[in-house]
Amino acid sequence: MSGSTPMSTAEAVNEIEGYLLWEAEKERARDFSARLPWLTRAQQAEVEQQYQADQLEFSRACLRRIAARSGELRAEYEGVYRVLRRRLLTGLLVVAGLLVTGAVTVAVALTGG
């Protein structure tokens, strides 16, 4: 990686994890094509490539659905958080108002007013 910025540890771990997951997918493709002994080696290689391509597209589709759902959940939770924050602020203002009213009432009572 000369000339580029160094990877963080988390990025390196993600890179290694992705590599290992893809290698596992390639192994599954080889296992799948091995169960078809009547195919020639070239046909098995083609089946493996198609299996890998299908799996890659499936994985991408899953990631797109997860990302979309994640965005939906984030928006939903942000809305709930805003409502709760508003309720808390309203409650604090009510309590502060009651305290000020009580303090004024006590002050007036003590001054004989």
PyMOL commands that set and color helices and strands:
alter all, ss='L'
color gray80, all
select helices_A, chain A and resi 9-34+41-110
alter helices_A, ss='H'
color red, helices_A
deselect
rebuild
show_as cartoon
